[in-house]
Amino acid sequence: MMGMMERAKVLGVTAQWLQRGANAIGGALFLTLFAVFVIQITARFGLNQPLPWTDEAAVVLYLWVIIWAAAVVVPEREHVVFDLVWNSVGQRARQAMVIAGNLMVGGLAAVGLPATWDYVHFMQRESTPVLELSFMWVFLPLVLLMLALVLRSAWAIWQAVRGVGLHSELRL
């Protein structure tokens, strides 16, 4: 049977691999967006032959890149924080701030998750005009974002209850 240290190490390695995979997917999405953008510019200004599919693909990919990054790529420490307040209070106040803030964000996301899924699922009946891509696939990252908010908030609350991450001061 694995001890706590071995389990923690396995979880840490697994988390690193998952984060690398998420970063790779985000990078691939961004690279694809860039390639579509280059094709669009080349076709429109170089060949004087605009390609309608590139406009649509760029918008869809842009949505996916932004929402994917917010959901799984950007670390929590890089999101907006009130570091002036955080740095001026003690550990118990920090713990209360983390728990309260994540209860609000995660709770609202949890409450909104079923409605978000209903909306995304409802949108499968419509499709984009040029690529005829179901709007369900266009808006699916919203469900991922809501789920990520719930999971990240739950993890942050668990860490705060255990007193993890409350000692360090935030710096730019």
Salt bridges, closest charged atoms under 4 A:
ASP55 OD2 - ARG44 NH2 3.40
